[in-house]
Amino acid sequence: MNLSRHQYSLRRVGRPFTKDYRAYFERNADRIAISPFHDIPLYHDEAEHVFNMVVEVPRWTNAKFEISRSKSMNPITQDILDDNPRFTRSCFPYKGYIWNYGALPQTWEDPHYTNPDTDAKGDNDPIDACEIGRAIANTGDVKQVKILGILGLLDEGETDWKLVVIDVTDPLADKLHDIGDVEKHMPGLLDATRDWFRIYMVPDGYPPNEYALEGKFMNKEYAMKVINECSEAWRKLVDGKVEKGDISLHNTTLEGTPGKLDPRDVALPPDENLSPAPVPQELDEWFYVDREGLDDDRRLVHGDSLCIALELR
């Protein structure tokens, strides 16, 4: 099984941490532009159950990068909140994201479909993945991962699955085969993951998230069922069989699809690789969220404030 880490390169336009930043993908074998949503295969090796994962947010970082649904060729951009680049706050004891966070290509959580297990429609994005290996990735890396389990988050009333995966080259990969192995070899990580997703939007004034399936991490078999459903939904999307909404279907490899472009007609801008813009000072703060207060009409520590913040030391 070839696990080349250098199949794809990025063309980065604009300064990171600004609304103008774009990271476009190209395939190194023939230097053609590709969409990380549509052109990168779901499977790296289907026989060995090895999947591709596009990293959006490296572990311990706060900038909320994501594959753009709407822009042509689906570059990675920074999410926008209140007309500003979005940064996820650090809620004690976590510093930014606690895993390499990203998505599986060629999947789609269908917003037209109500999942019977969650009683909610999909969130209109590729399925999210938390890669729990030891190495810190970079935005735009394409990792080869194995599936371990899944958590059913309800984000503003939408189904927002969170896969738990590990890089197949990680030293622990040979010991982790299902969700129970994660608790055995990485005790506390699953509880921290559930807690993180529950509270991470609270400092921005949002209520805590809720969970489907009683907040239980489901096993690999269940996760594979969800992935297959999202893969089938993506296939209908890219084939033009369902309403696409604001999603760009542009691709350069999927023959016969409505969004197929001639690679010769897709000219990516040169890679600028500019230095990042300054980030907000509050990213150096820890926000202390009273978990018990969240269950009591969202009354948190220190009166009516949503949380208190102290500078990270």
C-alpha positions in Angstrom: 0.0 0.0 0.0 1.5 3.3 -1.2 1.2 5.9 1.5 2.8 8.8 -0.3 2.3 12.1 1.7 3.1 14.3 -1.3 0.3 13.6 -3.8 -1.1 17.2 -3.5 0.2 20.7 -3.2 -1.4 24.0 -2.2 -1.6 27.4 -3.9 -2.1 29.9 -1.1 -3.5 33.3 -2.0 -3.8 36.2 0.5 -2.7 36.4 4.1 -3.8 33.7 6.5 -6.2 34.9 9.2 -7.9 37.3 6.8 -11.1 37.0 4.8 -9.1 37.0 1.5 -7.1 33.8 2.3 -7.6 30.9 -0.1 -5.7 27.6 -0.3 -6.3 25.8 -3.6 -5.3 22.2 -4.3 -3.4 20.8 -7.2 -2.4 17.2 -8.0 1.4 16.8 -8.1 1.4 14.0 -10.7 0.1 16.2 -13.5 -0.1 19.6 -11.9 -3.9 20.0 -12.5 -6.2 21.9 -10.2 -8.5 19.7 -8.1 -11.3 20.1 -5.6 -10.6 18.7 -2.1 -14.3 18.2 -1.8 -14.9 16.3 -5.1 -11.7 15.2 -6.7 -9.7 13.6 -3.8 -11.0 10.0 -3.5 -12.8 9.0 -0.3 -10.6 5.8 -0.2 -6.9 5.8 -0.3 -7.0 1.9 -0.3 -10.5 0.5 -0.2 -9.4 -3.1 0.3 -7.4 -2.1 3.4 -10.1 0.3 4.6 -7.8 3.3 4.5 -9.5 6.7 3.9 -8.2 10.1 2.8 -8.8 12.9 5.2 -8.2 16.6 4.4 -6.8 18.5 7.4 -8.4 21.9 7.9 -7.4 22.8 11.5 -4.1 21.5 13.0 -4.1 20.4 16.7 -3.6 23.2 19.3 -4.6 26.0 16.8 -7.7 28.2 16.9 -8.2 29.5 13.3 -11.4 27.9 11.9 -10.3 26.9 8.4 -12.6 24.8 6.3 -13.2 23.5 2.8 -15.4 26.2 1.1 -18.6 24.7 -0.2 -19.5 27.6 -2.4 -16.3 28.8 -4.1 -15.2 27.3 -7.3 -12.7 24.4 -6.8 -13.6 24.5 -3.1 -10.4 26.0 -1.7 -9.8 26.0 2.1 -10.8 29.4 3.5 -11.3 30.8 7.0 -14.8 30.7 8.3 -16.4 34.1 9.0 -18.3 35.0 12.2 -19.8 38.5 12.6 -18.0 39.6 9.3 -14.6 38.7 10.8 -12.3 35.7 10.4 -13.5 33.1 12.9 -11.2 31.8 15.7 -12.4 29.2 18.1 -11.8 30.3 21.7 -9.7 28.2 24.1 -12.0 26.8 26.8 -10.0 25.6 29.9 -8.3 23.1 29.9 -8.1 23.0 26.1 -5.9 25.1 23.8 -7.6 25.4 20.5 -8.6 22.2 18.8 -7.4 19.1 20.6 -6.9 16.9 17.5 -6.1 17.4 13.9 -9.5 18.4 12.5 -10.8 18.1 9.0 -13.1 16.2 6.7 -13.4 13.1 4.5 -13.6 14.0 0.8 -16.5 12.8 -1.4 -18.9 12.8 1.5 -21.9 15.1 2.2 -24.3 15.4 5.1 -27.5 15.9 3.1 -29.6 18.8 4.4 -32.6 17.3 2.8 -32.4 14.0 4.7 -33.6 13.5 8.3 -31.5 10.8 9.9 -33.8 8.5 12.0 -31.2 8.1 14.7 -30.6 11.9 15.2 -34.1 13.1 14.1 -32.3 16.0 12.4 -31.2 16.9 8.8 -27.6 17.0 7.7 -25.4 20.1 8.0 -24.6 20.4 4.3 -20.9 19.8 4.7 -18.5 16.9 4.1 -18.4 14.6 7.2 -16.0 15.9 9.9 -13.1 13.9 11.3 -10.9 14.2 14.4 -7.5 12.6 13.8 -6.0 11.6 17.2 -2.5 10.7 16.2 0.6 12.2 17.9 1.9 14.3 14.9 0.6 17.8 14.5 -0.5 18.3 10.9 -0.7 21.4 8.6 -3.8 22.9 7.1 -4.2 21.3 3.6 -2.4 18.0 4.5 -4.1 14.9 3.1 -3.7 12.1 5.6 -4.4 8.4 5.2 -6.5 7.3 8.2 -8.4 4.4 9.7 -11.9 4.7 11.1 -12.4 4.1 14.9 -15.8 5.4 15.7 -18.2 8.4 15.6 -20.0 10.9 17.8 -23.4 12.4 16.8 -23.4 16.1 17.5 -26.5 18.3 17.1 -25.2 21.7 16.0 -28.0 24.3 15.9 -30.5 21.5 15.2 -28.5 19.9 12.4 -26.8 16.5 12.4 -23.1 17.1 12.5 -21.2 13.8 12.7 -17.7 13.7 14.2 -15.6 10.8 13.2 -12.7 9.5 15.4 -9.8 8.5 13.1 -6.1 7.9 13.4 -3.3 8.3 10.8 -2.3 4.8 9.7 1.4 5.6 10.2 0.9 6.6 13.8 2.8 4.4 16.3 -0.6 3.6 18.0 -2.4 2.7 14.8 -1.7 -1.0 15.1 -3.3 -1.0 18.5 -6.4 1.0 17.7 -9.1 -0.9 15.8 -12.4 0.3 17.3 -13.7 3.0 19.6 -13.1 0.9 22.8 -9.4 0.7 22.0 -9.2 4.5 22.1 -10.4 4.6 25.7 -8.0 1.7 26.6 -4.9 3.3 25.1 -5.8 7.0 25.3 -7.8 7.3 28.5 -9.8 10.5 28.8 -9.6 11.6 25.2 -13.1 10.6 24.3 -14.6 12.3 27.4 -12.5 15.4 26.5 -13.8 15.3 22.9 -17.4 15.1 24.0 -16.8 18.0 26.5 -15.0 20.1 23.9 -17.7 19.9 21.3 -20.4 20.7 23.9 -18.8 24.0 25.1 -16.6 25.4 22.3 -19.1 27.9 21.1 -20.2 29.2 24.5 -17.6 32.0 24.7 -19.1 33.4 21.4 -22.5 33.6 23.0 -24.1 30.4 21.8 -25.8 27.8 23.9 -24.0 24.5 24.6 -24.4 21.9 21.9 -26.5 18.8 22.3 -25.9 15.2 21.2 -27.8 12.5 19.5 -27.6 8.9 20.7 -27.3 10.1 24.3 -23.8 11.4 23.5 -22.4 7.9 23.1 -19.4 7.3 20.9 -20.6 4.7 18.4 -18.3 1.9 17.1 -16.5 1.5 13.8 -19.3 -0.5 12.3 -21.8 2.3 12.9 -19.3 4.9 11.7 -18.9 3.0 8.4 -22.6 3.0 7.9 -22.7 6.7 8.3 -19.8 7.2 5.9 -21.5 5.0 3.3 -24.7 7.1 3.6 -22.7 10.3 3.3 -20.8 8.9 0.3 -24.0 7.9 -1.5 -25.4 11.4 -0.7 -22.3 13.0 -2.2 -22.6 10.9 -5.4 -26.2 12.1 -5.9 -25.1 15.7 -5.3 -22.2 15.6 -7.7 -24.3 13.8 -10.3 -26.8 16.6 -10.2 -29.6 14.4 -8.8 -30.4 16.6 -5.8 -30.7 20.3 -5.1 -27.1 21.6 -4.6 -28.0 25.0 -3.1 -24.9 27.1 -2.8 -22.4 24.2 -3.3 -19.9 24.5 -6.2 -19.7 21.2 -8.0 -16.6 22.2 -10.1 -14.2 19.4 -10.5 -11.5 18.3 -13.0 -11.6 14.5 -12.7 -15.2 13.3 -12.5 -16.2 12.5 -16.1 -19.9 13.0 -17.0 -20.8 15.1 -13.9 -22.4 18.6 -14.4 -19.5 20.4 -12.7 -16.7 18.8 -14.7 -14.2 21.4 -16.0 -11.4 20.9 -18.5 -8.3 21.1 -16.4 -6.7 23.3 -19.1 -9.4 25.9 -18.4 -8.7 26.1 -14.6 -5.8 28.4 -14.0 -4.8 28.6 -10.3 -3.1 31.8 -9.1 0.6 31.5 -8.1 1.4 30.4 -4.6 2.0 33.6 -2.5 2.7 31.9 0.9 2.3 35.2 2.7 3.0 35.7 6.4 -0.1 35.5 8.6 -2.0 38.6 9.7 -2.0 39.5 13.4 -4.6 37.6 15.5 -6.9 38.9 18.1 -5.4 39.3 21.6 -8.2 37.2 23.2 -6.8 34.1 21.6 -4.2 34.2 24.4 -7.0 33.8 26.9 -8.5 30.8 28.5 -12.3 30.9 28.9 -13.6 29.1 32.0 -17.0 27.6 31.4 -19.0 26.3 34.4 -20.3 23.0 33.1 -22.9 22.6 35.8 -24.1 26.2 35.1 -24.8 25.2 31.5 -27.4 22.8 32.7 -29.1 25.4 34.9 -30.5 27.9 32.4 -27.0 28.6 31.1 -26.1 30.5 34.3 -22.4 30.6 34.4 -19.8 31.8 36.9 -19.6 35.5 37.7 -23.1 36.6 37.3 -24.6 37.0 33.8 -21.3 36.6 31.9 -21.1 33.6 29.7 -17.7 32.7 31.0 -14.6 34.3 32.5 -11.3 34.6 30.7 -7.7 34.6 32.0 -4.6 35.1 29.9 -2.8 31.9 29.0 0.5 31.5 30.8 
